[in-house]
Structure formats: C-alpha cells, structure tokens
Amino acid sequence: MPVIIPHSQSRTQIRHLLRRIDGLLISGGGFDIDPAYYGEQPIAELGKINSQRTFTELQSIAYGLGRDLPMLGICGGAQAINVALGGSLYQDIATQLPAAQKHQQEERSDSYGHVVEVARGTLLYKICHRQRLKVNTTHHQAIRKLGKGLAINATAPDGLIEGIESKQHSFVLGLQWHPEVLARREAVQREIFSSFVLACRRLNCRT
C-alpha cells in the first residue's frame, strides 16, 4: 500500500510516519536541493528550490538509513540520498562540467537518452544482470562528491555518476534516470521495482 509522506518541519512527525512503512521511495521533482546542505553557495544556474520537501526528504532518508529501511531514490531522490550522506552535487552540469554530454534530452522521457555502464558485483548488477543499460536522461544536476558509505554502480559515457548504492545497508539504491517511465516497455527496468518491493517484504517479515 503506498503511503504519501507529507511535507513537515517536525522531525518527530516524520519519524512517526516512517515507523509505519516497510520501504522508502524518494521520487524526482522539478526542483533543486539547496546547496547550503552540502556547504556551497548557489550559482546563477541553480533551479528553484523546495525547502519543505527537501527537509522532509533528507530527514526521512537519515531516519530510514538508521532503520536499514529499503530505499529507492529516483533522479532527484538519488541526489538526496547522496547529500544526506555528506556528498555534493554539480549545481548545473552544463556550467560546471562543460565537457559532459547533454543530460536533458529533448525527446519524450519514455525514449532513450544514452547508455550507462553497470559495475559488476553491485546490487544494481545483481538486479539487472547486464553491464549496459539504455536509460532516459532528464536532469541538469548530478552527483559530484560521493556520500559516505556509498558506491558507484552506474556511469554515463562521459563519466558522470548515474547510479549509487550503499555498501553498509541491505537495500539502498539511487538511480539518476527514470525507470518508472521505461518500465512500461522494458522488463529489466521493472525488475528494479520488483527487487525493491521484495526487500520491503523481507523487512516486514523481520519486524
């Protein structure tokens, strides 16, 4: 059963809600994380921020990690996991990494933008059983400095980080693309969600 976590400035309220769930999915959104969370001043190309949602997401991630709650971060959700663990972001790829390829495709989001290389031995590789995946790409920010305890599981052809996972938790996965869109046409993308649900069921059995 999906449960929507409302924006809240109360850590107590957030933790109360998270005690009732078996897994946390942090979706993408049309906003950027305030760079103050990773010790930087905003640049002119920074997009709009959403203070309430960012606070709720970062608090939810911190509490979820403490519970070893299964976690799936998509696009901005992957970036939030990285920031919650002390990592940083490129505030704008085109400005701060001009040699990078284009990561905001003009085509529909259900079409492919580029491929990613999946690292062997990672959780993502165990889910997909592939070294290369076709993905969509709709982001102007990306992970820069990796957060504590995280490993890179996927990279774009230009070397930009496209996927992360925790080395210290049972299931914490962050993906820069949108598998929920591609899942309609590709079974390997659906496997990401099936694996997440299975991890949630395992937690439910333990508790």
Secondary structure, DSSP 8 states (H G I E B T S, - for coil): --------S-HHHHHHHHTT-S-EEE---SSB--GGGGT----TT---B-HHHHHHHHHHHHHHHHHT--EEEETHHHHHHHHHTT--EES-HHHH-TTS---B-SS-TTS--EEEEE-TTSHHHHHH--SEEEE--B-S-EE-S--TTEEEEEE-TTS-EEEEEESSSSSEEEESS-HHHHTTT-HHHHHHHHHHHHHHHHHHHH-
